[in-house]
Amino acid sequence: MNITAEAYDECSEVRTAPRLSVKERKSTLVIDNPRNIEIRRVKVDGCLPIETAKCDYLFEIPELARAYYVELKGRDVKHALEQILATVRHHFFATRHADYEKRGIIVSSRVPTITPGVQRLLKQCRSVLRHLEIKTTKYEVVVK
């Protein structure tokens, strides 16, 4: 199914707050925004009509031409990487963020296990993401 501009707006919230956060289960991401620049938070999983794997959230920062693809996970880092890759590669986001710096963030509620399958996916991520962070429980990003 295609993502329309209307659906995207319905699943989005634009904020200029100094601090934004998302939390699922025991995983939390905090975005510090000291300059109060415009950040669009998009609820991807559970809101946008995407039938493939997808990440939980997306944060767009137009002023910096940057997008953060976020997955809040229990411990299955392999699945989290698959979800982020599928979202980044989805036609809508590949087009929308063609000129954006793309970053991935996985916040796991447990220490992740790095298996050979995870290592292969990490290599794929390096080809489409400028940066990837895998953290445990809580992660804080400062937007500069």
Residue pairs with C-beta under 8 A, 6 or more apart in sequence:
1 49
1 50
1 51
2 49
2 92
3 48
3 49
3 50
3 92
7 48
7 49
8 42
8 48
8 92
10 47
11 42
11 43
11 44
11 47
11 48
12 40
12 41
12 42
12 43
13 40
13 41
14 38
14 39
14 40
14 41
15 38
15 39
15 40
15 41
16 33
16 36
16 37
16 38
16 39
17 33
17 36
18 32
18 33
18 34
18 36
19 30
19 31
19 32
19 33
20 30
20 31
20 33
20 39
20 41
20 59
21 28
21 29
21 30
21 31
22 28
22 29
22 41
22 56
22 57
22 70
22 72
23 29
23 72
24 56
24 72
25 72
25 74
25 109
26 109
26 137
27 72
27 73
27 74
27 107
27 108
27 109
27 137
27 138
28 72
28 107
28 137
28 138
28 139
29 57
29 70
29 72
29 105
29 107
29 138
29 139
29 140
29 141
30 138
30 139
30 140
30 141
31 39
31 59
31 68
31 140
31 141
31 142
31 143
32 140
32 141
32 142
32 143
33 39
33 143
34 142
34 143
34 144
35 143
35 144
37 61
37 63
37 64
37 143
38 61
38 62
38 63
39 59
39 60
39 61
39 143
40 59
40 60
40 61
40 62
41 57
41 58
41 59
42 48
42 57
42 58
42 59
42 60
43 56
43 57
44 50
44 54
44 55
44 56
44 57
44 58
44 87
45 54
45 55
45 56
45 57
45 83
48 54
50 87
50 90
52 86
52 90
53 79
53 82
53 83
53 86
53 87
54 83
54 86
54 87
54 90
55 69
55 70
55 71
55 80
55 83
55 84
55 86
55 87
56 70
56 71
56 72
56 83
57 70
57 72
58 67
58 68
58 69
58 70
58 87
58 93
59 67
59 68
59 70
60 66
60 67
60 97
60 100
61 67
61 68
61 143
64 101
64 143
65 99
65 100
65 101
66 100
66 101
66 102
66 103
67 93
67 97
67 100
67 101
67 102
67 103
68 103
68 104
68 105
68 141
69 84
69 87
69 88
69 102
69 103
69 104
69 105
69 129
70 104
70 105
70 106
70 107
71 80
71 83
71 84
71 104
71 105
71 106
71 107
72 107
73 79
73 80
73 106
73 107
73 108
73 109
74 108
74 109
74 110
75 108
75 109
75 110
75 111
75 112
75 113
77 106
77 108
77 112
77 113
77 114
77 118
77 134
78 115
78 117
78 118
78 121
80 106
80 108
81 104
81 106
81 118
81 121
81 122
81 124
81 125
82 121
84 104
84 106
84 125
84 129
84 132
85 121
85 124
85 125
85 128
87 93
88 94
88 97
88 102
88 104
88 128
88 129
89 128
101 130
102 128
102 129
102 130
103 129
103 130
103 131
103 132
103 133
104 125
104 129
104 131
104 132
104 133
105 132
105 133
105 135
105 139
105 141
106 112
106 132
106 133
106 134
106 135
107 135
107 136
107 137
107 138
107 139
108 134
108 135
108 136
108 137
109 136
109 137
110 136
111 136
112 118
112 134
112 136
114 122
122 132
125 132
126 132
133 139
